[in-house]
Amino acid sequence: MNIVLIEETDFIGPHRVLLQERQARHVIKVLRAKVGDRIKTGLVNGKTGDGLICAVSDFRVELEVELTDPAPEALPITLLLALPRPKVFKRVLSAAVTMGVKKIFIFNTWRVDKSYWQTPLLRDDKLNEICLLALEQAVDTKLPEITLKPLFRPFVEDEVPNLARRHENTWLLHPHSGPAAGIKYAPLNSALIAIGPEGGFISFEVEMLKKAGLKQFSLGSRILRVEQAVPAALAPFLLSTTL
Amino acid sequence: MNIVLIEETDFIGPHRVLLQERQARHVIKVLRAKVGDRIKTGLVNGKTGDGLICAVSDFRVELEVELTDPAPEALPITLLLALPRPKVFKRVLSAAVTMGVKKIFIFNTWRVDKSYWQTPLLRDDKLNEICLLALEQAVDTKLPEITLKPLFRPFVEDEVPNLARRHENTWLLHPHSGPAAGIKYAPLNSALIAIGPEGGFISFEVEMLKKAGLKQFSLGSRILRVEQAVPAALAPFLLSTTL
């Protein structure tokens, strides 16, 4: 946790915040913060700044906060992610959120096992928890918008074409794509990035996604795992937003 | 597994190979390959090509192999990785090997818990297993060279300067580095990349590594996890080797 993220409901005074449970334990046990210390603090979906520790008792920490700085810039990316196994999904979602993606569609494809859609990780409260931890890692405050699309065809036929029109780059990551449509580095503006499931898209899906406006490209001849492909595909944007 | 990797000891004839155990089970159960099918095959540290399935019995598969193609090009990267928690280490090593890194030094720093050096994952047989699975994912055959450096100071003072001189780029990935020394994209030649432990390098270590010839840079203002930073840092090289 590189920033303590608070919610409006944590306020007990105009600038006074009460941390409890996980966050209080972390501040006490891991950061070993004491009264008088300052810790990086942010309001979920709001500004970041300083929290001055005013009181520490058994697993309760009171902070006097001053939040004046904007959250870091979002990546100009919309991510279309075929739902991977729950364990991998958690890691991939964390990576995307830590790296600054704010718009994520989780969608179904042929090689997505039906059982994956039953995972409790897709419940709002669980998604929220994964995202908050990822933002605390990244020193960011803004939650992403996550939309579940359990039906491939209506999503790709009716919604993806509009998404594609609204982004300058439209990348369909697909490992077996032969000569790759090259990624052009810097300056990179917005991108719609679609990443297949473990095992990849089937040809029919590739064709449908291309018809919806995406361009096929690969990250080289090696076949990467989903959790490697996502950070690799986002990397050029990290660099273009900051250098 | 996107390629079946065989060893010299698997040969039972000039071109005939016997697969057993994990690989045979995978070919039978996951690929559902039958006599007459061809599957992508490679010799560890050798060439790749075709394996024609000649016989299938209970968890034994016989292949007639023809290996004529070179393994994919290696990334021109030497990776210096501070040893993370075992669970994370396994993922990070897999990612680096899948993405094509062939020279890896695992080293110690202040924030590497001493207990991590006791993990069985660092035994030769376990490292070999992790690497083979990663190569089977990547469709590659060449095992990386992995060296353990459990003492920070002699490694950084005596060996890193020589490594730094042999690479065109020398990147010290460090999240809190303020204005970043920019990564220049394309064409990227060789690079020495050092990545800190979970929690980062301490200032003393940053200074030592800079003195050894590395240049500090960051992947933006966000603090990434090690398993996200490694694929992100390698991504520009994937692209320059293939486009």
Interface residues (C-beta under 8 A of the other chain):
Chain A: N2 P72 R91 S94 A95 T98 M99 G100 Q137 A138 V139 D140 A180 G182 I183 Y185 A186 S218 L219 G220 S221 R222 I223 L224 R225 E227 Q228 A229 V230 P231 A232 A233 L234 A235 P236 L238 L239 T241 T242 L243
Chain B: N2 P72 R91 S94 A95 T98 M99 G100 Q137 A138 V139 D140 A180 G182 I183 Y185 A186 S218 L219 G220 S221 R222 I223 L224 R225 E227 Q228 A229 V230 P231 A232 A233 L234 A235 P236 L238 L239 T241 T242 L243
